[in-house]
Amino acid sequence: MIIPLYGIAFIMSVIFFMLLVKIGQKQKITNYLLLFVAISIGNFGYYSICTSSSLENAIRGNNLVYLGGVLVPILLFVSIANLCRRQVNHVLLLFLVLFASVVIYYAFQVGLRTDFYSRISLMQIDGVSFLEKEYGPMHSLYPVYVLLCMALGMWILAASFSQRKKISYKVVLSLFLAQIVSVGVYAGERMLHSRVEWMTFVYLLDEILILSLIRRIGMYEVSDNIAKALEEHSTYGYLVFDNQHRYLGCNEKVIEYLPEIADLRMDDPISKETPFLYENIARRLDKAPNNNAQNYYILTKDKELSCTIKPLFHGAGKRKIGLMVELQDETQRREYIRLLHDYNEELEKAVEEKTAHISSMQDKMLLGMADMIESRDSSTGGHVKRTSEVIRIFTKELERAGAAYGFSKEFLTYVTKAAPMHDLGKMAVDDRILRKPGKFTPNEFEEMKDHAGKGGEIVAKVLQGVEDEAFIQIAENIAHYHHEKWNGEGYPEHLAGLDIPPEARIMALADVFDALVSKRCYKDSMNYDSAFQIIEESLGTHFDPELGKLFLRCREQLISYYDENGRFIDIHRLHLEEK
């Protein structure tokens, strides 16, 4: 029964070593690896003794037992110190190494000297070999050494309980209980003189405990997580939480940014007792997406911190083991952005003012041209201003109609701005026709119709390079096509239906309506009812039927405007009201 037990113990220790290598990838586990190797050596030594057929082979196995038995206590002590984040005093460590070396030296002299074993022999019971020995004076060094290492481990664990804010109490408590079991079993073996070395199995339990903790060890070591996740940055702070959002640790930069973090306890979630951290960290953790980063800002009394919550993964399977909060001081950069934003706003404002000034000068120039044309045209006094106001009223109605007509606000603004230029082509019409006080003859009317095509060319040349291309096109289309008719019987291109640009269809309604209700030198003004009736009857022949219906909805506003401003306005009062 004993041989299989020792054999199983050896095999298990080897398996545990391989598991440690796999689980502890990318972590600082050198001490744990050496500890597991030492346990494997000791277990192989026990197995060698119980299967030996000669004293010489049994002594070799005994040497392995003591090699492992001396290395395990010191390595276990160092491992406990690392888990508790305690720095082992170099003098103490050197003393323990020298102490261990002395014990190993005398243990390896068994069979050659009587200092360690005063007498030794090999005996077999039921096919199992045992070393029958009597301890020499130097053997007492071994239990003193083992108990000293255990006592030092217990002292570190006891001291760690008072530093729960920096060390996981779960790890400390687990190791503390393991040490108590180890001391108890070792003392029991000595008192009972048991032939079975039960410490072998206690060390296996220690291995299982370390394996269970090793996944969490990497998370407690925040610097390891930083090394795995991102490159080191002196201005970055990092907090680590497990999947249940329990606090596991942080680096010093976090405490500089958020001093409240220093009061958090390891393995505890952030509570409402720290409201600032609860609102800015804990609640954000609850809302963090499973496998994606979340970015936001934290405003403290004197800092603006950029925060990124990232998932932490372990192993090739990318198993999520927790969350990391990355903090960076963005105060200076954000202040620079604000200053840059303010500067840009001031610059934009200056550009807008300059642009508005240039645009105003441009508008006045164009209106001056329109004024000049109207001063030559004896029949249409005030037509430019009135049609411009009609267009303004109509485009407002179109804007209120919204998506039903598909016109953008920018488009309607451009139409309103371009309206005064619709008759610029009259610049190319001879004075004898333009200034004629009565109706035109057929030939004169044909010459007058040329103003539409000429108007498009003039507008394009005047505006080229000083206005937005979209506006130029709209203004050109209004001047060129505002005399086209829905049924194709208009001029100059005889376009029909939707082939007529929408801006020209809009202008046509305003142009004809003003011609109907305004007094001319060759006709009297028409009453509103008759004018609106003609517009309505011309829908689908002269005018776009859909736009015409909406134009008719402007009746009250149009009547109000004409009543307030008169049907005939002196052309020398012509101007375009600025918005």
C-alpha positions in Angstrom: 0.0 0.0 0.0 2.9 2.4 0.9 4.7 1.9 -2.4 1.7 2.9 -4.6 1.1 5.9 -2.3 4.6 7.3 -2.7 4.4 6.5 -6.4 1.1 8.3 -6.8 2.6 11.2 -4.8 5.5 11.5 -7.1 3.4 11.3 -10.2 1.0 13.8 -8.8 3.8 16.2 -8.0 5.1 16.0 -11.6 1.6 16.6 -13.0 1.1 19.6 -10.7 4.4 20.9 -11.9 3.3 20.7 -15.6 -0.1 22.3 -14.6 1.8 25.2 -12.9 3.9 25.8 -16.1 0.7 25.9 -18.2 -1.4 28.0 -15.7 1.4 30.4 -14.8 2.3 31.5 -18.3 3.4 35.1 -18.5 3.5 35.3 -14.7 6.5 35.5 -12.3 6.3 32.0 -11.0 10.0 31.1 -10.6 9.8 30.5 -6.9 6.7 28.3 -7.3 8.4 26.3 -10.1 11.4 25.6 -7.8 9.1 24.7 -5.0 7.2 22.2 -7.1 10.5 20.7 -8.4 11.7 20.3 -4.8 8.5 18.5 -3.8 8.9 16.2 -6.8 12.5 15.4 -5.8 11.5 14.6 -2.3 8.6 12.4 -3.4 10.9 10.5 -5.8 13.3 10.0 -2.9 10.6 8.4 -0.8 9.5 6.2 -3.6 13.2 5.2 -4.2 13.7 4.2 -0.6 10.6 2.0 -0.4 11.5 0.2 -3.6 15.3 -0.2 -2.8 16.8 -3.6 -2.5 20.1 -2.4 -1.1 21.2 0.0 1.6 23.3 1.9 -0.9 20.3 2.6 -3.2 18.2 3.5 -0.1 20.8 6.0 1.0 20.7 7.7 -2.4 16.9 7.9 -2.1 17.3 9.3 1.4 19.7 12.0 0.0 16.9 13.0 -2.5 14.4 13.1 0.4 16.5 15.5 2.4 17.4 17.6 -0.7 13.7 18.1 -1.3 12.9 18.3 2.4 15.4 21.1 2.9 14.5 23.1 -0.2 10.7 22.9 0.3 10.6 24.9 3.6 12.7 27.8 2.4 11.0 27.9 -1.0 7.6 27.8 0.6 8.7 30.6 2.9 9.8 32.7 0.0 6.6 31.9 -1.9 4.5 33.0 1.0 6.5 36.2 1.2 5.9 36.9 -2.5 2.2 36.1 -2.2 1.9 38.6 0.6 4.0 41.1 -1.2 6.7 41.2 1.5 10.3 41.7 0.7 12.5 39.0 2.4 15.5 40.5 4.2 18.6 39.5 2.3 20.6 38.8 5.4 17.8 36.5 6.7 17.6 34.8 3.3 21.4 34.3 3.2 21.2 32.8 6.8 18.5 30.4 5.7 20.4 29.3 2.6 23.6 28.7 4.7 21.5 26.8 7.3 20.0 24.7 4.5 23.4 24.1 3.0 24.7 22.8 6.3 21.7 20.5 6.8 22.1 19.1 3.2 25.8 18.6 3.7 25.3 16.4 6.8 22.4 14.6 5.2 24.6 13.7 2.3 27.2 12.3 4.7 24.9 9.5 5.8 26.7 6.2 5.4 30.0 8.0 5.5 29.8 9.7 8.9 27.8 9.3 12.0 27.0 12.9 12.6 23.5 12.9 11.0 22.6 9.2 11.5 24.6 7.4 14.2 23.3 4.1 12.9 21.5 3.1 9.7 20.3 -0.2 8.2 17.8 -1.4 5.5 14.8 -3.5 6.5 11.8 -4.8 4.6 8.3 -5.3 5.8 5.7 -6.9 3.4 8.0 -6.1 0.5 8.4 -2.4 1.4 11.9 -1.2 2.2 12.5 1.1 5.2 15.6 2.8 6.6 16.1 1.9 10.3 18.1 4.7 11.7 19.2 6.4 14.9 19.7 10.1 14.7 23.0 11.7 15.4 23.7 15.0 17.0 23.6 17.0 13.8 20.2 15.7 12.8 18.6 18.1 15.3 19.5 20.9 12.9 16.9 19.6 10.4 13.7 20.0 12.5 15.0 23.3 13.9 15.5 24.5 10.3 12.0 23.3 9.1 10.2 24.8 12.1 12.2 28.0 11.7 11.0 28.3 8.1 7.5 27.5 9.1 7.6 30.1 11.9 8.9 32.8 9.6 6.1 32.0 7.1 3.5 32.2 10.0 5.0 35.5 11.1 4.7 37.0 7.6 1.1 35.8 7.3 0.2 37.2 10.7 1.7 40.6 9.8 -0.2 40.5 6.5 -3.6 40.4 8.2 -3.0 44.0 9.3 -2.4 45.1 5.7 -5.7 43.9 4.2 -5.9 47.1 2.0 -2.9 45.9 0.1 -3.1 42.2 0.3 -5.9 39.7 -0.4 -7.2 38.4 2.9 -8.4 35.3 1.0 -4.8 34.4 0.0 -3.5 35.2 3.4 -6.1 33.1 5.2 -5.6 30.1 2.8 -1.9 30.1 3.3 -2.2 30.6 7.1 -4.4 27.5 7.4 -2.0 25.5 5.2 0.9 26.5 7.5 -1.0 25.4 10.6 -1.7 22.0 9.0 1.9 21.7 8.0 3.2 22.4 11.5 0.7 20.1 13.1 1.5 17.2 10.7 5.2 17.6 11.1 5.0 17.7 14.9 2.7 14.7 14.9 5.2 12.7 12.7 8.0 13.5 15.2 6.0 12.5 18.2 4.5 9.4 16.8 7.6 8.1 15.0 5.4 7.2 12.0 7.0 5.1 9.3 4.9 7.0 6.7 6.1 10.4 5.8 2.8 12.3 5.8 4.4 15.6 5.0 4.7 14.3 1.5 0.9 14.5 1.1 0.8 17.8 3.0 3.1 19.3 0.4 0.8 18.0 -2.3 -2.0 19.9 -0.7 0.2 23.0 -0.7 0.7 22.5 -4.4 -3.0 22.2 -5.0 -3.6 25.4 -3.0 -1.0 27.3 -4.9 -2.4 26.1 -8.2 -5.9 27.3 -7.1 -4.4 30.7 -6.2 -2.1 31.1 -9.2 -4.8 32.3 -11.5 -5.6 35.1 -9.0 -2.0 35.8 -8.2 -1.4 37.5 -11.6 -4.4 39.7 -11.1 -3.2 40.8 -7.7 0.1 41.7 -9.2 -1.1 44.8 -11.1 2.3 45.4 -12.7 2.1 42.0 -14.4 -1.3 42.8 -15.8 0.0 46.0 -17.2 2.9 44.2 -18.8 0.5 41.7 -20.4 -2.0 44.3 -21.5 -0.2 47.4 -22.5 3.3 48.9 -22.6 4.5 50.7 -19.4 3.7 54.4 -19.3 4.7 56.5 -16.4 1.6 58.7 -16.7 -0.8 55.8 -16.7 -2.7 54.5 -13.7 -4.2 51.0 -13.5 -6.9 49.4 -11.3 -7.8 45.7 -11.5 -11.1 44.1 -10.6 -12.3 40.5 -10.9 -15.4 39.4 -12.7 -17.5 40.2 -9.7 -16.0 43.8 -9.7 -14.1 43.2 -6.5 -11.1 45.4 -6.1 -7.8 43.6 -6.6 -5.1 46.3 -6.7 -3.7 49.3 -8.4 -0.4 51.1 -9.1 0.9 54.2 -7.4 -0.3 56.5 -10.1 -3.9 55.7 -9.4 -3.5 56.8 -5.8 -2.0 60.0 -7.0 -5.0 60.6 -9.3 -7.7 59.3 -7.0 -6.5 59.3 -3.3 -9.8 57.7 -2.2 -8.5 54.4 -3.7 -6.0 54.1 -0.8 -9.0 53.4 1.5 -10.3 50.4 -0.5 -9.8 46.9 0.8 -8.7 44.1 -1.4 -11.3 41.6 -2.5 -14.1 44.0 -1.7 -16.3 45.8 -4.3 -16.5 49.6 -4.3 -19.3 50.6 -2.0 -21.6 53.6 -1.8 -19.6 54.7 1.3 -17.1 56.2 -1.3 -19.7 58.0 -3.5 -17.2 59.5 -5.9 -15.6 56.2 -6.7 -18.9 54.4 -6.7 -20.4 56.8 -9.3 -17.3 57.0 -11.5 -15.8 53.5 -11.2 -18.3 50.9 -9.8 -21.3 52.0 -11.9 -19.2 52.2 -15.0 -17.9 48.6 -14.3 -21.5 47.4 -14.1 -22.2 48.9 -17.6 -19.0 47.9 -19.2 -19.4 45.7 -22.3 -18.2 42.1 -22.0 -15.4 42.1 -24.5 -15.0 45.7 -25.6 -13.3 48.7 -24.2 -15.4 51.6 -22.7 -14.0 55.1 -22.7 -15.2 58.1 -20.6 -13.8 61.0 -18.5 -13.6 61.6 -14.7 -13.5 65.2 -13.4 -11.8 65.6 -10.1 -11.1 68.8 -8.2 -7.9 69.6 -10.2 -7.7 66.9 -13.0 -9.5 65.6 -16.0 -8.8 61.9 -16.3 -9.3 59.8 -19.4 -10.6 56.4 -18.4 -10.7 53.2 -20.3 -12.3 50.0 -19.0 -10.8 46.9 -20.7 -11.5 43.2 -20.2 -8.6 41.0 -19.0 -8.2 37.6 -20.6 -6.2 34.6 -19.5 -4.6 31.8 -21.6 -5.0 30.7 -25.2 -8.8 30.3 -24.7 -9.1 34.0 -23.9 -11.1 33.3 -20.7 -12.2 36.6 -19.2 -10.8 36.9 -15.7 -11.6 40.5 -14.8 -11.5 44.1 -15.8 -8.8 46.7 -15.9 -9.4 50.5 -15.6 -6.7 52.6 -17.3 -6.4 56.2 -16.1 -4.4 59.0 -17.8 -4.2 62.6 -16.8 -5.6 64.6 -19.7 -5.9 67.9 -17.9 -3.3 69.7 -20.0 -4.4 68.2 -23.3 -8.0 69.0 -22.6 -7.1 72.5 -21.6 -5.1 72.9 -24.8 -8.1 71.6 -26.8 -10.4 74.1 -25.1 -8.0 76.9 -25.8 -7.7 75.7 -29.4 -11.5 75.5 -29.6 -11.9 79.0 -28.3 -9.3 80.3 -30.8 -11.0 78.4 -33.6 -14.4 79.9 -32.6 -12.9 83.4 -32.6 -11.3 82.7 -35.9 -14.5 81.3 -37.3 -16.4 84.3 -36.0 -13.9 86.6 -37.7 -14.1 84.7 -40.9 -17.9 84.7 -40.7 -18.0 88.4 -40.2 -15.6 89.0 -43.1 -17.6 86.6 -45.2 -20.8 88.3 -44.3 -19.2 91.6 -45.2 -18.1 90.3 -48.5 -21.4 88.7 -49.1 -23.2 91.9 -48.2 -21.0 93.9 -50.7 -21.7 91.2 -53.3 -25.5 91.4 -52.7 -25.4 95.1 -52.9 -23.5 94.9 -56.2 -26.0 92.5 -57.6 -28.9 94.5 -56.4 -27.3 97.6 -57.9 -27.2 95.8 -61.2 -30.8 94.8 -60.8 -31.6 98.4 -59.9 -29.8 99.6 -63.0 -31.8 97.2 -65.1 -35.1 98.3 -63.6 -34.2 101.9 -64.0 -34.0 101.1 -67.7 -37.3 99.1 -67.7 -40.2 101.5 -67.6 -42.8 98.8 -67.0 -41.7 96.9 -63.9 -41.0 99.4 -61.1 -40.3 97.6 -57.8 -40.6 94.1 -59.4 -37.3 92.9 -58.0 -38.1 93.7 -54.4 -41.6 92.4 -54.6 -40.7 89.1 -56.2 -37.9 88.7 -53.7 -40.3 89.1 -50.8 -42.8 86.7 -52.5 -40.0 84.2 -52.8 -39.1 84.7 -49.1 -42.7 84.0 -48.1 -43.0 81.0 -50.4 -39.7 79.4 -49.3 -40.7 79.8 -45.6 -43.8 77.8 -46.5 -41.7 75.2 -48.3 -39.5 74.9 -45.3 -42.4 74.3 -43.0 -43.7 71.7 -45.4 -40.5 69.8 -44.7 -39.6 66.4 -46.2 -42.8 66.3 -48.4 -41.1 68.4 -51.0 -37.5 67.3 -50.3 -35.9 70.8 -50.3 -33.0 71.4 -47.9 -32.8 74.6 -45.8 -29.6 75.5 -47.7 -31.4 75.1 -51.1 -34.3 77.4 -50.0 -31.8 80.0 -48.7 -30.0 80.0 -52.0 -33.2 80.4 -53.9 -34.2 83.4 -51.8 -30.7 84.9 -52.2 -30.8 84.3 -56.0 -34.3 85.7 -56.6 -33.2 89.4 -57.2 -31.0 88.2 -60.1 -33.7 86.5 -62.1 -34.0 89.4 -64.7 -30.2 90.3 -65.0 -30.5 89.1 -68.6 -32.3 92.4 -69.4 -28.9 94.0 -69.4 -28.5 92.6 -72.9 -31.8 93.9 -74.2 -31.8 97.0 -76.3 -33.1 100.2 -74.6 -35.7 100.8 -77.3 -37.4 97.6 -76.3 -36.8 97.7 -72.6 -37.9 101.3 -72.2 -40.9 101.0 -74.5 -44.0 102.3 -72.5 -46.6 100.0 -74.2 -47.0 96.4 -75.3 -44.4 94.7 -77.4 -44.8 93.8 -81.0 -44.3 90.1 -81.8 -40.7 90.8 -83.0 -40.0 92.9 -79.9 -41.3 90.2 -77.7 -39.0 87.7 -79.4 -36.0 90.0 -78.6 -37.2 90.4 -75.0 -37.3 86.6 -74.6 -33.6 86.5 -75.2 -33.1 88.0 -71.7 -33.7 84.6 -70.1 -30.8 82.8 -71.9 -28.6 85.8 -71.6 -29.4 86.1 -67.9 -28.1 82.6 -67.2 -24.8 83.4 -68.9 -24.4 86.8 -67.1 -25.1 85.3 -63.7 -22.6 82.5 -64.2 -19.9 85.0 -65.2 -20.6 87.5 -62.5 -20.6 84.9 -59.7 -17.9 82.6 -60.9 -15.1 82.3 -58.3 -16.7 84.4 -55.7 -19.7 82.2 -54.7 -20.4 78.6 -53.8 -20.9 76.4 -56.9 -24.3 75.2 -55.7 -25.5 78.8 -55.3 -24.1 79.7 -58.7 -26.0 76.9 -60.4 -29.3 77.8 -58.6 -28.9 81.5 -59.6 -28.1 80.6 -63.2 -31.1 78.2 -63.4 -33.5 80.9 -62.0 -32.3 83.5 -64.5 -32.3 81.0 -67.4 -35.5 79.0 -66.9 -38.0 81.1 -64.9 -40.1 81.6 -68.0 -40.4 77.9 -68.8 -43.9 76.3 -68.4 -44.9 73.0 -67.0 -46.5 72.0 -70.4 -43.3 72.8 -72.3 -44.7 75.9 -74.0 -42.4 78.4 -72.2 -39.1 79.8 -73.2 -36.2 79.8 -73.9 -35.6 76.0 -74.0 -39.2 74.7 -74.0 -38.5 72.5 -71.0 -41.4 70.6 -69.5 -42.4 69.1 -66.2 -39.7 67.9 -63.9 -37.0 68.8 -66.5 -37.4 72.4 -65.4 -35.1 73.0 -62.4 -37.2 73.3 -59.1 -35.7 76.7 -58.4 -37.0 78.0 -61.7 -40.5 76.5 -61.1 -40.5 78.3 -57.7 -39.4 81.6 -59.3 -42.1 81.3 -62.1 -44.9 81.4 -59.5 -43.5 84.5 -57.8 -42.7 86.2 -61.1 -46.2 85.7 -62.7 -48.1 86.5 -59.4 -46.3 89.9 -59.1 -47.0 90.6 -62.8 -50.7 89.9 -62.2 -51.3 92.0 -59.0 -48.9 94.9 -59.8 -49.8 98.0 -61.8 -47.7 98.4 -65.0 -47.6 101.3 -67.4 -49.5 99.2 -70.0 -52.1 97.7 -67.5 -53.8 98.1 -64.2 -53.3 95.8 -61.3 -55.5 92.7 -61.0 -57.5 92.0 -57.8 -56.2 89.2 -55.6 -59.1 86.8 -56.2 -58.6 86.9 -60.0 -54.8 86.6 -59.6 -55.0 83.5 -57.4 -57.7 82.1 -59.7 -55.4 82.4 -62.7 -52.6 80.7 -60.7 -54.9 77.9 -59.7 -56.2 77.4 -63.2 -52.7 77.3 -64.6 -51.5 74.5 -62.3 -50.4 71.6 -64.6 -50.1 73.8 -67.6 -48.0 76.8 -66.7 -46.9 75.9 -63.2 -45.8 72.8 -61.2 -49.1 71.6 -59.8 -47.6 70.5 -56.4 -45.6 73.6 -55.8 -48.6 75.7 -57.0 -50.9 74.2 -54.4 -48.4 75.1 -51.7 -48.0 78.6 -53.2 -51.8 79.1 -52.9 -51.5 78.4 -49.1 -49.4 81.6 -48.9 -52.5 83.7 -50.0 -53.0 85.6 -46.7 -49.3 86.4 -46.2 -49.0 87.6 -49.8 -52.1 89.8 -49.6 -50.8 91.3 -46.3 -47.5 92.1 -47.8 -48.9 93.8 -50.9 -51.5 95.7 -48.9 -48.8 97.1 -46.6 -46.3 97.9 -49.4 -48.5 98.9 -52.3 -48.9 97.5 -55.8 -46.3 99.8 -57.3 -43.1 100.8 -55.6 -40.7 103.5 -56.8 -37.7 101.7 -58.2 -35.3 104.1 -56.4 -36.4 102.6 -53.1 -35.4 99.1 -54.2 -33.3 97.2 -51.7 -33.1 93.7 -50.3 -33.7 93.5 -46.5 -30.8 91.8 -44.8 -31.6 88.8 -42.7 
